[in-house]
Amino acid sequence: RGRSNPFAIQRISIHGLTEKLHMTPMLNFKNPISRRKFLTRSGMGMAGVGFHSLLAQGATQLDSSNPLAPKPPHFAPKARHIIHIFMNGGPSHVDTFDPKPELTKYHGKPLPNPNLITERQTGAAFGSPFKFRQYGSSGIPISEMFEDLAPHADDMCVIRSMHCDLPNHEPSLMMMNCGDNVLSRPSMGAWLTYGLGTENQNLPGFVAMCPGGYPVKGSDNWRSSFLPGIFEGTFINTEQTEVDKLLQNIKHPSLDFKSQRKQVDLLQQLNRRHLKLQGKDAQLEARIQSFEQAYRMQMEASDAFDIQKEPPSVRERYGDTAQGRQLLMSRRLVERGVRFVQLWHGKWQPWDNHDAIEKNHRHLANECSKGIAALLTDLKDRGLLEETLVLWGGEFGRTPTVEQNGKGESKLGRDHNHHGFSVWMAGGGIKGGTIYGATDPFGFKAVKNPVHVHDLHATMLHLMGMDHERLSYRYASRDFRLTDVHGRVIQDIIA
């Protein structure tokens, strides 16, 4: 291929068997041949045409001049943006939004039914060390950890019957973000920007923010996989407080904007010439688009992420923590038209509290509860909550039984629990003041109106005006979608 290939195809005939494929050393490089052309020409007739079609499928999605341009939904949407507040590591549902009086009654005793199989050994019932109160006219119970959310109880829909497939972080993160436990699949944010584009061409359509570094599985959580690379999430490390450090390399160290424009124009001209020689190439087209977007981002991105432009009273409401800062940034992004914003609590898996859960969960909630409440208030006051779907939750929940060490001793923590857990949503067409589904009396397993992650994805896409069965992408001779061959829209939680 190109200069690295010592041979060039000289002649092919598919009209007769007497003609042969001749290959001779390529002594000059005026007409290098691409891998795609090689495969097409050496395919011997219709097989080659078919193979070319497979290779070009991804590229055909980028025929428009701007793949991020807004696209019409399948039907009238209730939401235009999503903010996903991801408590990576797995918060305990029985300590946050699913109180269990029976669990307190059995505290320190074996459950009447055998413990379900999870990742590690668990023992007796572990009653929640946190107090619950009912809030709003709906009377939704909220733990003291998140009492800042009390004014928004009637805006929230708590799904208590979530479940997924495996009690391990890696597959559950991939399921929650990409709809598959193991195989490489595009993330939810990538699917949304592929299907709907984004409203602001000077900002990324999909932004993933995490203070301190990557969570478990890193960029796989916001990948585009076989979708064109332009739809992948843009990662921001929100531990940084200065905009120039937060958005690294966005400003040229020596050239002004006019000079940069000339530089980018020349680079794009060369890239387009290269693309013309190569033929359809989705990755190359995505790279060309990313250079252009990076140039346009310099002014508007710096403004969007600069929370110092907010009044001191607003910044104080969110709190001077990494969580508070990125929650404020998320509001500034959606009001500027960004389609999907994902907020991770921190590097690795901070909510993975296998021991000392009272101390650790309380500390983590203190970092974000105030900021989440401020976000909901801000969105509501600005008329944005109606069009912005907010999702809170982790990749799974935690056991109602106490985790034990190798000696059978209590660690005062909880193991992973994929059998049943809680998430909540607000805004964006959700029926507020609602509790949907239920776990058993101890919070171990979803038993009433179970909701799989595929169902959650189908419902979220529906609220964005997308039919999850029609939002597909043809790859390797198959039509793929976020919900695979599963998923149902939960109509009962839609306003």
N, C-alpha and C positions, 0 to 999 in steps of 0.2 A: 504494500500500500504506500503510495507516494514514493518518497525518496528511500524509504526503508525497504522497499520491495525491489529485488534485483531483476525481476521479470515483469514484462508488460504484455498484456494480451494484444495480439496483432490482428487476428481474424477469427471469426466464428461463423459457421453456417448452420442453420437449423433446418435447411430445406433438403438435405440429402445426407446419407450416411458416408459418402465417399470423402466429404470434406473433413478435415481434422482441425483440432485446436492446436495452433502453433504458438509457442512461447519462446521468445528470444531475449537475451540480456538487454536491458534498457540502458543504452549508452548515453542518451540525453534525457533531460527531465523536463522538457517543455510541456509534455502532456501526461502528467502523473495520473494514475487511475485510482479511484477510491475503492474501498472494500465493497461498498454497495454495488458499484458498477461491475467489479470483478464477479460478485456472486450472481448478479443479474445475467451477465454475458455467458457465464459458465454454467447456467442452469439448464441448458439444452431445451429451449422451447418454453412451453407454458409453465413448466415447473419454475423456471427462472422468473417469469412474470409474477407468479404467485408468491415467490420468495421476496421479490422486490416489494410487493404489496404489504407483506408482513413488516418489512423493515421500515416502510414509509408510514405505517399507521400512526405512530406517535407524532411524526412531523406534520401530518395533515391537520392536526389540531391547532397548529400555529400559523395557518395561512393568513389570518387577519393581521393587520399591521400592529395591533397591540393586544396580546392575549389577556391582559388584565382589564381591558375595557369592560364597563358594566354590561351584563347580559340579562335578558329577560328571564324571570323565573318561570316555572311550569304553571303556576297559578298565583293568585294574589297572596303575597306574604303577610304575616303578622309581625315579623321581625326583619330587620335589615343588617343587624350586627350581632355578634356573640362575644361575650366576655366569659372565659372559662377560668374560674379561680380554682386551681388544682392544688389540693392538699396532699402532695406526693408523699408516699409512705403508708398512707391508710389511716385516717382518723377513726376513732371508735364511735360507732353509731349509738351504742347504748350509753355513751357519756356526752353526747351532743344533741341529737334530735329524735332519739327513740328510747324514752325512759321505760324501764322494766321493773315495776314493783315486785314481781315474783323473784327477780334476780336478787333483789335486796333481802327478800324473805329467806332465800336459800344461801345467803352469803356464807362462805366457808364450808358449805356442805356439798356433797355430790349432787348433780342434777338428777331428777327422776328418770331421765332418759340418758343413754350413753352419749358421751361427747362425740360430736362429728369429727371426721378426720380433717386435720389442717396440717400446716407445715411442721409444727413442733408439738411436743407433748404438753397437754393442758390438764389441770386438775379440777379443783372445786369451783363452785360458782363465785364470781367476783362482783359483788354489788358496786354500783357506781359511787365513787367518792364525791360526785358533783350533785348539787341540788338543781331541780327543775322547777320552773314556774310556767304557767300558761299566760299567753299574751295575745292582745288584739281581740276583736270581736269573734274571731275564729277559735280562739283558745289554743293555739298551737303551742305545745310544750317546747321550751328552749332551755338548754343547760345554762347554768350561771357563767360558763366559759364564754358564751356568745350572747350575753344579755344586752350587749350594744345593739343587737339586731331586733330587740323587742318592738321598736316603733314600726318595723317592717314585716311583722308577723302576717299581716293580712295581704301582703304582696307576695308571700312565699308559697310555693307548692313543695312540700316535703314528700319525696318518694321513699318509703321505708322498706320497699320490697325489691331493691336492686340485688342482682346476683351475676356472677361471671363464672368462668370455667375452672380456674386454677388458683391455688393459694400462694403464688409466687409473684414477686414484683415485676420481673421482666415480662412474662406473658400477659399479666393483667394490665400493665402499662400499655403494651402494644394493643390489647383488646380495647381499652378505653379510648386510646388515641387513634388507632388505625383499623379497628374492626377485625383483627386477626391475632391469635396468640403467638404465632411463630413466623409465618411467612411475611416477606416484605410487601407492605401495602401502603398506599398513600394515607396520610393523616387526614383527620376531619377538616382541619383548616385548609389543607391543600385541595380537598374535594370541593369545599365551598368556593374558594377563589377560582378553581377550574370551572365550576358550574355557573357562578354569578359574576365573576370579575370583582372589581372593587371600585368604589366611587371616587377615590382620590388617586390620580396617577402619579402624584409626587411623593407618595408614601407606599410602603409595602402593603399588600392586601392581607397579609398574615404575619403577625408579630408574636414571638414567644419570648417572655421575659422571666429570668430567674436570677436572684441575687447570689453571688458567690461562685457560680460555675454551673456545669451541667447536672441535671438529675440523672438517675439510673437510666441507661439506654441512650443517653445523650441526644444527639440530633435525630435519632430514629423516631423520636416522639413527634417531631414536626416535619418529617421528611415528605418528599413528593413521590418517591419510589418511581414507578413507571410513568407517572404523569410528567409532563415537561417540567424542568427544574425551576422555571419562573414561579411556580405555585408553591414552592417550599417555604416554610416559615423563616423569618429573619430573626436571629437570636440576639437578645440584648441582655448584658449582665448588669442588672440594676443595683448591684452593690456600689457601683460608681455614682458619685454625686455631681461631678462636673460633666457638662454636656459633651465637651471635647473628648473626655475619657469614656463616657458612656457610649458614644457613637464613634468608635475608633476608625481612623483613616477616612472619615467622610469629607474632610476638608484637605485640599492640596496644600502642602507646606510652603510652596513658593509661587504657584501660578494663581492669577486672579480668575474670576469666572469666565471672562471673555476669552482668555487664553486657553482655559480648560475646554471651552466649547469648541474651539478650533481643534484641539487635541482629540477630543471625543469624536468629532466629525471625521477626522482622518482615520482614526481607529475603526469606526463603524464602516467607512468606505472600504477599507481593507478587509474587514470581516465579511461584508456583503459580497465582495468579489470572491473571497474564499468559499462562502456558502454557495455561490453560483457554480463554482467548479465542483463542489462536493455533491450538489443536489440536495434534496430535502434531508435535513439533519436537525432533529428536535433539540438536542443538547446544544448545538452551536447556535441555533436560533434563540434559545433561552439565554445563552451567554450574551448575545448581542443586546437582547432586551434588558438584561441586568445592568450592563454598562450605562445604557441610557437612563434607566431608573436611578442608578446611583448618582448620576450627575444632577438629576432633577431633585433628588432627596436633600441635597446639601442645605438648601435654605429652609424648606418646610419641615424636615425632620428635626433640625436643630431647634426650631420653634416649638414643635409638638412635644418634644421630650424635655423642654426647659420649664420645669415646674416653678422656678423662681419668678416666672411671669404671673403666677397665681397670687392673689391677695394673701397676706399672712394668715388671716382668719381661716381661709380655705385649707391652707397647708397644715394648720394646727388641727383642724377637724380630722384630717387623714392620719396624722401622727408622723413624727420624725423617725420612721423606721424604713428599712428597705421595702417592707410590705406596703406601708402607707404611701411611699413614693411611687411604686409601680402601679398601685391601684389608682392613684391620681393620674398617672400617665395614661392608663387605660381609658379613663374618661376623656382625656384630651385627644386620644387617638380615634375613638369611635365618633366623637363629634366632628372630626375631620374626615370621616368617611371610611376608615379602615374596617375591613369586613370581619376579621376574626382576631381576637387578642387572647392569648393564653398566659396566665400568671401562675408561675410555680412558686411554692413557698420557699424553696432554697435548694442548695446543692445536695445531691445524692437523694436521701429519703428522710427528711426531718421528722415526719409524723410516724415513723416506724418504731413505736415505743413498746419494746418487748419487756421493759422493766420500768419501775418508777413512773407509771403512766399518769398518776395524779400531778406530779411535779412537772413532767415534760409536756403533757397536753395543755396544762394551764399556761405554761410559758409560751408555747406556740400560739395558742389562742390570743393571748395578750398582744402578740406581735401583729395580728391581722384583724381582730374583731372590730376595733375602732375604725380602721380603714375601710372595711367592707361596708359597714353601716354608712360611712360618709359617702362612699361610691353610690349606694342605692339612693341616698338622699339627694345627691347631686344630680343623678340621672333623672330622678323624679321631678325635681325643681326645674330642670331645663327641658322637660318634655321629651327626654330621650329614653326613659325606661320603657315606654310603650313600644319602641322600635328596637330595643336592645335586650336580647335574651341573656340573662346572667345564670351561669351554672356553677354550683359549689360542690366539691366532693373529692374523694381520692380514687385510687384504683380498686380498692376493696375496703371492707370494714375490719373489725377486730372481734376476737372471741369473747363471749360473755363469761368464759371460764379463765382462770388465772394460768399464766404460762409457768411451767416448771423447768428447773435446770436438770442436768443429768442425774442429780441425786434425788429428784422428786421434790425439791424445795421450791417454794413460791418466789417468783421474781417481782411480784406486784405489778405485772404488766400483762398485756394481752397479745396473743398470737394473731396472725393474719386470718381473716375470715371472708371467704368468697361466697359462702352459702347465702348470706343476707347482709345488706348494709344500706346506708341512706345517702341520698344526695338531695339537694334542693335547687329549685329554679325560681326565678322571678322575672317579671317583665316579659316583653316580646310575645304577647299572646297567651301567656300562662294564666291559669285560673288561680288567683291568689287566695290565701287563707285556706289551703287545701292540704289534706294528708291523704296520700294514695298508697294502698297496699299495706302489708303488715308482715312482721316477722313473728315467729312463735313467741310464747310468753316469756322466753328467756333471751330472745334476740339472736338465736343461732342460725335460723334458716328462714328465708322468705316463704310464707305459706299462703298469703292472700294477695291475689293479683300480682304474681311475680313479674318483674320487669328485667329482662336481660339487657345487657349493654347494647345489643343490636336494636332493641326496641327504643332505648333512649336515643340512639343515633337517628333512627327513622323518624321519631317525634321531633327532634331538633331540626332535621332537614325539612320536615313538613312545615314547621313554623317559619322557616326561611323561604317558603314557597317552592320547595323542591320535592318531587316524588322520588323517594329513595330507590324505587325500582327502575326509574328512568334515568337517574343520574349515574351514568356508566361510562366506561372507557374501554375500548377494545385493545387488548394486548395479548400477544401470543395466541391468537385465534379464539379468544374468549372475551366476553363482556364482563368486566369487573365492576363492582360497586362497593361502597363503604360497608353496607350491611351484608355483603356476600350473598347468600341465598336465603337470608333470614330477615327478621325485623317486622314489627307491626307498629303502627302509630297509636299512641295511647290517647284516644280522643277525650277521655274523661278529665284530663288535666288541661285541656285547651279551652280558653275562654270563648 
